[in-house]
């Protein structure tokens, strides 16, 4: 048996229901969920993560600017970014896509 650390999923989610769902899904996949409560915390946590999940309804999150910043930073560019938001928030959907999100749900 190896002592490799679990994969990490970094998430920014405003909704407590979503955070518990993300945490449970990560645990089921053998990963650890790590949540960021600010842009600075997200930047600090992303390097080395297996996945970033962004709730675009999170107040401090700027979909276009923050997704683009993650995708342009050489330390975090390869980390897949999945963004989710209500289908009626077409502005946020387009901003996340324009910023380079790997998937927008």
C-alpha positions in Angstrom: 0.0 0.0 0.0 1.3 3.5 -0.9 1.0 6.6 1.1 0.0 8.8 -1.7 -2.2 11.7 -0.7 -5.8 11.8 -2.0 -6.6 13.9 -5.0 -7.9 17.3 -4.2 -10.9 19.1 -5.6 -11.0 22.8 -4.9 -14.4 24.5 -4.9 -15.9 27.8 -4.5 -19.6 27.4 -3.7 -22.1 29.8 -2.1 -24.8 27.3 -1.4 -24.4 25.0 1.6 -26.4 22.2 -0.1 -23.9 22.2 -3.0 -20.9 22.2 -0.7 -22.2 19.1 1.1 -22.9 17.5 -2.3 -19.4 18.3 -3.6 -17.8 17.0 -0.4 -19.8 13.7 -0.6 -19.1 13.2 -4.3 -15.4 13.9 -3.7 -15.3 11.4 -0.8 -17.0 8.8 -3.0 -14.4 9.3 -5.7 -11.5 9.0 -3.1 -10.7 12.7 -3.3 -10.6 15.5 -0.7 -12.8 18.6 -1.2 -11.1 21.9 -0.2 -13.3 25.0 -0.2 -12.2 28.6 -0.9 -14.1 31.5 0.7 -12.3 34.2 -1.3 -10.4 34.7 -4.6 -7.1 34.8 -2.7 -7.8 31.6 -1.0 -8.8 30.0 -4.3 -5.6 31.1 -5.9 -3.6 29.6 -3.0 -5.4 26.2 -3.1 -5.6 25.5 -6.8 -2.0 24.5 -7.6 -1.8 20.7 -7.6 -5.6 20.2 -7.5 -7.2 17.6 -9.7 -10.3 19.8 -10.4 -11.7 23.2 -9.7 -15.5 23.6 -9.2 -16.9 27.1 -9.3 -20.5 28.1 -8.3 -20.9 31.2 -10.5 -23.5 32.5 -8.0 -20.7 33.0 -5.4 -20.7 36.7 -4.7 -17.0 37.3 -4.7 -16.4 35.3 -7.9 -16.1 37.2 -11.2 -16.7 34.4 -13.8 -14.8 36.0 -16.7 -11.9 37.4 -14.8 -11.3 34.6 -12.4 -11.7 31.7 -14.8 -9.4 33.5 -17.2 -6.8 34.2 -14.5 -6.8 30.5 -13.5 -6.4 29.4 -17.1 -3.6 31.9 -17.9 -1.5 31.1 -14.9 1.1 28.5 -15.8 0.8 27.0 -12.3 -3.0 26.3 -12.7 -3.7 26.4 -16.4 -3.8 22.5 -16.7 -6.3 22.1 -13.8 -9.8 21.5 -15.3 -12.4 24.1 -14.3 -16.0 23.2 -14.1 -18.4 26.1 -13.5 -22.1 25.8 -12.7 -24.9 28.3 -12.6 -28.6 28.6 -13.3 -29.5 28.3 -17.0 -31.1 31.7 -16.9 -27.7 33.4 -16.0 -26.6 33.5 -19.7 -24.2 36.4 -18.8 -22.3 34.2 -16.4 -22.4 31.2 -18.7 -20.9 33.1 -21.6 -18.3 34.8 -19.3 -17.1 31.4 -17.9 -16.9 30.0 -21.4 -15.0 33.1 -22.7 -12.7 32.8 -19.7 -11.8 29.3 -20.7 -13.8 27.0 -18.3 -13.5 23.4 -19.4 -17.2 22.8 -18.7 -20.1 25.0 -17.8 -23.2 23.4 -16.4 
